[in-house]
Amino acid sequence: MKLRGQINVYATVLLLLLLGACSSNKNRVDPPAELVEFDPLVKLEVVWAKEYRDIAATTDPLALLLADGHIYFGDGKGRVTALDQSSGKKLWRVETGIDLSAGVGQADGLLLLGSHKGELLALDSETGQEVWRSQLSSEVLSPPTGAGNRVFARTGDSKLFALNAADGHHQWTITQKAPVLSLRGESRLIVDEANVYAGFANGKMLAISQKNGEILWDTTVAIPAGRSELERMVDIDSDPLLDSGVIYVATFQGRVAAIGQESGSIFWERDLSTFKNMALNKTQLFITDEKSHLWALDRRGGASLWRQEKLHGRQLSAPALYGDYIVVSDFEGYIHLLSQKEGQFVSRYQVDEEGIYGDSVVADGILYVVGKSGTLTALQLAD
């Protein structure tokens, strides 16, 4: 986990230690749990696995985008690659010439990428050819997205930009007050036919008109509390989820809440801290907390249905739905499958001994995982 804000090096080191992002496993006061033995109920098998130098050569690969039968990914050195989803065959690769800072986003026919210097880049999704680029106010920390004839992008100084999708021309900007200290990252935007929904580092969730940037509602999910800036961090870094008129949102050191899409009213809330993305099925909301405990909450009222603590401290990824199961990965490169109903382990597979980058991505019954050794692996359940 990385930080931004006006803090000294001692505060940075303290928070990194608290979050366990930089401490070695053997020296931890609270060591990671040993893996438990169980009788697997299902088995994962490799569909294909490909090595890509672009992944192995960087320490900060960006999140995968799966769209229209393709896999797109970028890296911190400015390279963007397109693969065939069914085989992993490389279709094209381009050198953008900018230091990319956010995963690949998508608009109609466009791939959208942001840089550390606030550049927003649009590429043709079929060829990788540059269509336009536009300058924003600061670093882009979450994948931009598009809707209709507009593109939307977040920046690290708590601003949201709307741009013309055809040429990158600025249309409107809104600004939220940025806290002194926050996690280095931003949640993804939600867009529907008329509005944009955005969570900010100040713990607020906003609904904004796509047409003119008017704020339609402003809901505080978590209120900063505590004496120090570290204690007062309430970032919304977990991607909000929208389903059936309800937005599910989570904050770091704060709350998980269900908010009405139209009104901004909070239907329910409960204390639970996470900076990982969530997953949602018809009845349950799945969350990985800061201790690497996996939770299943009743999405109707937020009650805990089960909690799996046997992966404590293993730096779990965000949960992803995979058939009837929940998928998470850990710092040793293991993929864990658990039942959605009760949280029991049903399968385990080590993809990469060096670990796994980011979160697993599921599409069309296939699980895609990026290993730190530079391999992109596609897995499926064995017959």
MIFI-650017 format. One record per residue (C-alpha): residue number from 1; residue in three letters; x, y, z. Coordinates in steps of 0.001 Angstrom, whole numbers, plus 500000, padded with zeros to 6 digits. Example, Ala and Ser with C-alpha at 12.3 -4.5 7.8 and 13.67 -1.06 7.14 Angstrom:
BEGIN
KEDREN  seq  type    east   north      up
KEDREN    1   ALA  512300  495500  507800
KEDREN    2   SER  513670  498940  507140
// end
This chain:
BEGIN
KEDREN  seq  type    east   north      up
KEDREN    1   MET  500000  500000  500000
KEDREN    2   LYS  501238  503444  499072
KEDREN    3   LEU  500499  506866  500477
KEDREN    4   ARG  500089  510378  499246
KEDREN    5   GLY  499892  513616  501202
KEDREN    6   GLN  502077  515926  503210
KEDREN    7   ILE  503693  513595  505725
KEDREN    8   ASN  507225  512914  506858
KEDREN    9   VAL  509128  509722  506294
KEDREN   10   TYR  508540  508474  509835
KEDREN   11   ALA  504769  508602  509453
KEDREN   12   THR  505059  506824  506122
KEDREN   13   VAL  507112  504024  507613
KEDREN   14   LEU  504726  503709  510557
KEDREN   15   LEU  501652  503300  508374
KEDREN   16   LEU  503337  500836  506045
KEDREN   17   LEU  504234  498750  509060
KEDREN   18   LEU  500681  498935  510348
KEDREN   19   LEU  499285  497783  507021
KEDREN   20   GLY  501906  495070  506594
KEDREN   21   ALA  502786  496187  503083
KEDREN   22   CYS  506529  496320  503501
KEDREN   23   SER  507305  494098  506464
KEDREN   24   SER  508884  490697  505923
KEDREN   25   ASN  506798  487691  506843
KEDREN   26   LYS  509260  486174  509288
KEDREN   27   ASN  509648  489401  511270
KEDREN   28   ARG  505966  490147  511686
KEDREN   29   VAL  504557  490432  515169
KEDREN   30   ASP  501345  489006  513726
KEDREN   31   PRO  502595  486326  511302
KEDREN   32   PRO  500484  485011  508418
KEDREN   33   ALA  498449  481897  509053
KEDREN   34   GLU  499762  478551  507875
KEDREN   35   LEU  497639  476957  505189
KEDREN   36   VAL  495179  474390  506500
KEDREN   37   GLU  494746  470973  504917
KEDREN   38   PHE  491386  470012  503447
KEDREN   39   ASP  489910  467571  500949
KEDREN   40   PRO  489379  469501  497692
KEDREN   41   LEU  485935  469269  496167
KEDREN   42   VAL  486895  470707  492774
KEDREN   43   LYS  490126  471088  490834
KEDREN   44   LEU  491587  473975  488856
KEDREN   45   GLU  493493  473276  485646
KEDREN   46   VAL  495524  475505  483333
KEDREN   47   VAL  493904  476448  480022
KEDREN   48   TRP  496950  478377  478850
KEDREN   49   ALA  499909  480204  480376
KEDREN   50   LYS  502097  482747  478615
KEDREN   51   GLU  505222  484601  479700
KEDREN   52   TYR  505368  488288  478910
KEDREN   53   ARG  508537  490302  479421
KEDREN   54   ASP  506460  493436  479935
KEDREN   55   ILE  505072  491941  483151
KEDREN   56   ALA  508359  490531  484420
KEDREN   57   ALA  510244  493781  483776
KEDREN   58   THR  508064  495975  485973
KEDREN   59   THR  507273  496034  489681
KEDREN   60   ASP  503939  497766  489122
KEDREN   61   PRO  501838  496167  486365
KEDREN   62   LEU  498398  497641  485925
KEDREN   63   ALA  495050  495905  486230
KEDREN   64   LEU  493824  493724  483393
KEDREN   65   LEU  490886  494782  481238
KEDREN   66   LEU  488903  492019  479510
KEDREN   67   ALA  486636  493289  476756
KEDREN   68   ASP  485357  492164  473360
KEDREN   69   GLY  487402  488940  473366
KEDREN   70   HIS  490630  490759  474186
KEDREN   71   ILE  492849  491158  477253
KEDREN   72   TYR  494460  494568  477658
KEDREN   73   PHE  497127  495531  480162
KEDREN   74   GLY  499680  498260  480662
KEDREN   75   ASP  502711  498760  482860
KEDREN   76   GLY  504515  501580  484628
KEDREN   77   LYS  506966  501956  481737
KEDREN   78   GLY  504247  503008  479330
KEDREN   79   ARG  503720  499839  477333
KEDREN   80   VAL  500201  498693  476477
KEDREN   81   THR  499541  495172  475204
KEDREN   82   ALA  496508  493502  473656
KEDREN   83   LEU  496085  489706  473758
KEDREN   84   ASP  493580  487244  472395
KEDREN   85   GLN  491442  486187  475360
KEDREN   86   SER  491003  482579  474257
KEDREN   87   SER  494672  481792  473614
KEDREN   88   GLY  496844  484516  475130
KEDREN   89   LYS  498333  485289  471710
KEDREN   90   LYS  499793  488772  471483
KEDREN   91   LEU  497839  490949  469039
KEDREN   92   TRP  499708  494220  469391
KEDREN   93   ARG  501881  496245  471737
KEDREN   94   VAL  502470  499987  471751
KEDREN   95   GLU  504930  502275  473531
KEDREN   96   THR  502973  505280  474769
KEDREN   97   GLY  505996  507233  475943
KEDREN   98   ILE  504370  508148  479266
KEDREN   99   ASP  504650  506637  482756
KEDREN  100   LEU  501272  504971  483200
KEDREN  101   SER  499755  505058  486674
KEDREN  102   ALA  496291  503509  486339
KEDREN  103   GLY  494821  500366  484860
KEDREN  104   VAL  493281  500355  481409
KEDREN  105   GLY  489786  501818  481186
KEDREN  106   GLN  487292  501637  478350
KEDREN  107   ALA  484947  503827  476334
KEDREN  108   ASP  483229  503140  473029
KEDREN  109   GLY  486072  501959  470782
KEDREN  110   LEU  488702  503503  473059
KEDREN  111   LEU  491200  502333  475650
KEDREN  112   LEU  491813  504950  478351
KEDREN  113   LEU  494999  505297  480388
KEDREN  114   GLY  496349  507835  482862
KEDREN  115   SER  499876  508835  483823
KEDREN  116   HIS  501798  509958  486901
KEDREN  117   LYS  502004  513445  485360
KEDREN  118   GLY  498257  513756  484841
KEDREN  119   GLU  498104  512865  481159
KEDREN  120   LEU  494964  511097  479933
KEDREN  121   LEU  495569  508976  476840
KEDREN  122   ALA  492980  507475  474468
KEDREN  123   LEU  493998  504609  472156
KEDREN  124   ASP  492047  502828  469446
KEDREN  125   SER  491044  499504  471042
KEDREN  126   GLU  491598  497514  467826
KEDREN  127   THR  494996  498851  466801
KEDREN  128   GLY  496497  500622  469811
KEDREN  129   GLN  496943  503780  467747
KEDREN  130   GLU  496751  507029  469724
KEDREN  131   VAL  493502  508952  469192
KEDREN  132   TRP  494085  511865  471561
KEDREN  133   ARG  495708  512884  474836
KEDREN  134   SER  494674  515521  477343
KEDREN  135   GLN  496352  517106  480354
KEDREN  136   LEU  494658  516849  483772
KEDREN  137   SER  495597  518434  487091
KEDREN  138   SER  497532  515574  488729
KEDREN  139   GLU  498236  511852  488769
KEDREN  140   VAL  495479  509537  487500
KEDREN  141   LEU  495072  506736  490045
KEDREN  142   SER  492075  504712  488848
KEDREN  143   PRO  491073  503483  485381
KEDREN  144   PRO  489188  506179  483455
KEDREN  145   THR  485855  505246  481951
KEDREN  146   GLY  483432  506424  479306
KEDREN  147   ALA  479704  506745  478725
KEDREN  148   GLY  478083  508028  475545
KEDREN  149   ASN  480112  510912  474186
KEDREN  150   ARG  481993  511604  477414
KEDREN  151   VAL  485054  510242  479205
KEDREN  152   PHE  485505  510555  482973
KEDREN  153   ALA  488762  510489  484928
KEDREN  154   ARG  489776  510907  488582
KEDREN  155   THR  492984  512559  489766
KEDREN  156   GLY  494953  512325  492987
KEDREN  157   ASP  494050  515864  494063
KEDREN  158   SER  490395  514792  494495
KEDREN  159   LYS  489126  516117  491173
KEDREN  160   LEU  486775  514484  488677
KEDREN  161   PHE  487027  515484  485013
KEDREN  162   ALA  484569  515054  482156
KEDREN  163   LEU  486020  515210  478653
KEDREN  164   ASN  484701  514901  475130
KEDREN  165   ALA  485253  511301  473995
KEDREN  166   ALA  486005  512369  470417
KEDREN  167   ASP  488901  514741  471072
KEDREN  168   GLY  489635  514903  474830
KEDREN  169   HIS  488365  518465  475209
KEDREN  170   HIS  487518  519366  478844
KEDREN  171   GLN  483813  519821  479559
KEDREN  172   TRP  483547  520175  483334
KEDREN  173   THR  485421  519519  486586
KEDREN  174   ILE  484356  519045  490193
KEDREN  175   THR  486656  519191  493211
KEDREN  176   GLN  486424  517708  496684
KEDREN  177   LYS  488551  518779  499643
KEDREN  178   ALA  491502  516410  499890
KEDREN  179   PRO  492624  515194  503330
KEDREN  180   VAL  496197  515813  504450
KEDREN  181   LEU  496931  512096  504319
KEDREN  182   SER  495303  509379  502235
KEDREN  183   LEU  496020  506021  500678
KEDREN  184   ARG  497596  506150  497237
KEDREN  185   GLY  494755  505022  495052
KEDREN  186   GLU  491248  505863  493929
KEDREN  187   SER  488117  503769  493495
KEDREN  188   ARG  486636  503269  490055
KEDREN  189   LEU  483743  505384  488900
KEDREN  190   ILE  480254  504032  488323
KEDREN  191   VAL  478392  505432  485328
KEDREN  192   ASP  474786  504898  484256
KEDREN  193   GLU  472793  506542  481472
KEDREN  194   ALA  472685  509952  483122
KEDREN  195   ASN  474988  510149  486131
KEDREN  196   VAL  478452  509411  487521
KEDREN  197   TYR  478915  508026  491045
KEDREN  198   ALA  482271  508634  492723
KEDREN  199   GLY  483805  507914  496124
KEDREN  200   PHE  486481  510227  497485
KEDREN  201   ALA  489312  510133  500028
KEDREN  202   ASN  487267  512261  502448
KEDREN  203   GLY  484834  509363  502945
KEDREN  204   LYS  482081  510874  500762
KEDREN  205   MET  480093  509311  497930
KEDREN  206   LEU  478724  511685  495287
KEDREN  207   ALA  476199  511424  492463
KEDREN  208   ILE  477020  513825  489620
KEDREN  209   SER  475119  514698  486466
KEDREN  210   GLN  477043  513648  483358
KEDREN  211   LYS  475615  516579  481429
KEDREN  212   ASN  476951  519499  483462
KEDREN  213   GLY  478759  518192  486582
KEDREN  214   GLU  475967  519182  488970
KEDREN  215   ILE  476201  517336  492301
KEDREN  216   LEU  472849  515577  492776
KEDREN  217   TRP  473561  514160  496207
KEDREN  218   ASP  476482  514046  498612
KEDREN  219   THR  476541  511275  501235
KEDREN  220   THR  479098  510888  504004
KEDREN  221   VAL  479914  507199  504417
KEDREN  222   ALA  482554  507603  507128
KEDREN  223   ILE  483548  510569  509281
KEDREN  224   PRO  487262  511005  510071
KEDREN  225   ALA  487947  510352  513760
KEDREN  226   GLY  491054  510184  515914
KEDREN  227   ARG  493884  512434  517010
KEDREN  228   SER  496366  511714  514229
KEDREN  229   GLU  496047  511996  510463
KEDREN  230   LEU  496761  508255  510282
KEDREN  231   GLU  493731  507518  512440
KEDREN  232   ARG  491553  509923  510442
KEDREN  233   MET  492018  508206  507071
KEDREN  234   VAL  488645  507107  505623
KEDREN  235   ASP  489457  506677  501929
KEDREN  236   ILE  486972  505084  499565
KEDREN  237   ASP  489537  503034  497630
KEDREN  238   SER  487354  499955  497211
KEDREN  239   ASP  485374  500124  493966
KEDREN  240   PRO  481683  500840  494705
KEDREN  241   LEU  479182  498341  493307
KEDREN  242   LEU  475801  499224  491803
KEDREN  243   ASP  472986  496696  491584
KEDREN  244   SER  469193  496991  491584
KEDREN  245   GLY  469206  500658  492560
KEDREN  246   VAL  471631  500219  495485
KEDREN  247   ILE  475277  501329  495667
KEDREN  248   TYR  477506  499309  497995
KEDREN  249   VAL  480513  501262  499210
KEDREN  250   ALA  483331  500638  501719
KEDREN  251   THR  485939  502847  503367
KEDREN  252   PHE  489313  502286  504974
KEDREN  253   GLN  489111  502492  508793
KEDREN  254   GLY  485431  503244  508458
KEDREN  255   ARG  482255  501572  507274
KEDREN  256   VAL  480546  499473  504674
KEDREN  257   ALA  477241  500942  503575
KEDREN  258   ALA  474343  500450  501160
KEDREN  259   ILE  473187  503711  499557
KEDREN  260   GLY  470122  504437  497457
KEDREN  261   GLN  471118  505232  493877
KEDREN  262   GLU  468414  507856  493407
KEDREN  263   SER  468356  509530  496821
KEDREN  264   GLY  471777  509016  498357
KEDREN  265   SER  470068  507777  501529
KEDREN  266   ILE  471941  505179  503582
KEDREN  267   PHE  469857  501997  503830
KEDREN  268   TRP  472258  500264  506202
KEDREN  269   GLU  475833  500586  507447
KEDREN  270   ARG  478244  498695  509654
KEDREN  271   ASP  481793  499158  510921
KEDREN  272   LEU  484249  497254  508723
KEDREN  273   SER  487520  498441  507188
KEDREN  274   THR  488782  497552  503724
KEDREN  275   PHE  490733  499049  500841
KEDREN  276   LYS  490129  496030  498577
KEDREN  277   ASN  487396  495691  495991
KEDREN  278   MET  484210  493820  496883
KEDREN  279   ALA  482109  491178  495124
KEDREN  280   LEU  478351  490796  495005
KEDREN  281   ASN  475905  488011  494221
KEDREN  282   LYS  472101  488026  494520
KEDREN  283   THR  472074  487817  498326
KEDREN  284   GLN  475633  488363  499622
KEDREN  285   LEU  478324  491033  499669
KEDREN  286   PHE  481876  489642  499932
KEDREN  287   ILE  484696  491654  501502
KEDREN  288   THR  488376  491112  502308
KEDREN  289   ASP  489222  493177  505379
KEDREN  290   GLU  492591  494651  506394
KEDREN  291   LYS  493453  491491  508384
KEDREN  292   SER  492857  489265  505335
KEDREN  293   HIS  489656  487870  506799
KEDREN  294   LEU  487018  487108  504186
KEDREN  295   TRP  483453  488182  505032
KEDREN  296   ALA  480058  487417  503564
KEDREN  297   LEU  477424  490012  504495
KEDREN  298   ASP  473695  489913  503893
KEDREN  299   ARG  473282  492567  501218
KEDREN  300   ARG  469776  493407  502474
KEDREN  301   GLY  470859  494553  505926
KEDREN  302   GLY  474612  494106  506343
KEDREN  303   ALA  474455  491264  508872
KEDREN  304   SER  477422  488892  508900
KEDREN  305   LEU  476563  485530  507326
KEDREN  306   TRP  480037  484019  507750
KEDREN  307   ARG  483667  485008  508230
KEDREN  308   GLN  486698  482985  507126
KEDREN  309   GLU  489756  483742  509295
KEDREN  310   LYS  492043  480868  508275
KEDREN  311   LEU  493842  483059  505722
KEDREN  312   HIS  494693  485669  508372
KEDREN  313   GLY  497595  487928  507416
KEDREN  314   ARG  498194  486312  504022
KEDREN  315   GLN  497753  489611  502123
KEDREN  316   LEU  494614  488449  500373
KEDREN  317   SER  493434  489954  497132
KEDREN  318   ALA  489938  491235  496598
KEDREN  319   PRO  487314  488484  496271
KEDREN  320   ALA  485921  487565  492857
KEDREN  321   LEU  482892  485468  491968
KEDREN  322   TYR  483677  482270  490078
KEDREN  323   GLY  480644  480092  489476
KEDREN  324   ASP  479377  478990  492890
KEDREN  325   TYR  482658  479961  494529
KEDREN  326   ILE  484630  482918  495821
KEDREN  327   VAL  488214  483330  494594
KEDREN  328   VAL  491032  485066  496480
KEDREN  329   SER  494819  484913  496071
KEDREN  330   ASP  497603  485334  498647
KEDREN  331   PHE  501209  486517  498943
KEDREN  332   GLU  502634  483064  498178
KEDREN  333   GLY  500857  482868  494845
KEDREN  334   TYR  498054  480532  495900
KEDREN  335   ILE  494544  480746  494475
KEDREN  336   HIS  491897  479775  497038
KEDREN  337   LEU  488357  478749  496135
KEDREN  338   LEU  485720  478905  498855
KEDREN  339   SER  482016  478166  498841
KEDREN  340   GLN  479836  481249  498676
KEDREN  341   LYS  477256  479726  500982
KEDREN  342   GLU  479424  478875  504003
KEDREN  343   GLY  482982  480064  503278
KEDREN  344   GLN  484472  476561  503310
KEDREN  345   PHE  487611  475790  501303
KEDREN  346   VAL  486915  473752  498173
KEDREN  347   SER  490141  474080  496157
KEDREN  348   ARG  493665  475521  496170
KEDREN  349   TYR  496205  476012  493388
KEDREN  350   GLN  499625  477687  493463
KEDREN  351   VAL  499997  479758  490320
KEDREN  352   ASP  503359  481433  490961
KEDREN  353   GLU  505780  480908  493855
KEDREN  354   GLU  506868  484545  493598
KEDREN  355   GLY  503340  485783  494212
KEDREN  356   ILE  500473  487311  492250
KEDREN  357   TYR  499951  490864  491039
KEDREN  358   GLY  496600  492471  491734
KEDREN  359   ASP  493241  490751  491702
KEDREN  360   SER  492038  487766  489720
KEDREN  361   VAL  489715  488497  486801
KEDREN  362   VAL  486879  486165  485786
KEDREN  363   ALA  485257  486102  482347
KEDREN  364   ASP  483340  483436  480438
KEDREN  365   GLY  484115  480739  482994
KEDREN  366   ILE  487881  481393  482904
KEDREN  367   LEU  490009  482766  485734
KEDREN  368   TYR  492916  485038  484706
KEDREN  369   VAL  495857  485584  487062
KEDREN  370   VAL  499054  487626  486661
KEDREN  371   GLY  502091  486039  488342
KEDREN  372   LYS  505044  488101  489572
KEDREN  373   SER  507467  485982  487560
KEDREN  374   GLY  505896  487412  484400
KEDREN  375   THR  503314  484791  483496
KEDREN  376   LEU  499661  485386  482685
KEDREN  377   THR  497703  482212  483436
KEDREN  378   ALA  494170  481255  482417
KEDREN  379   LEU  492535  478592  484612
KEDREN  380   GLN  489242  476775  484662
KEDREN  381   LEU  487468  474146  486734
KEDREN  382   ALA  488339  470627  485621
KEDREN  383   ASP  485482  468426  484383
// end
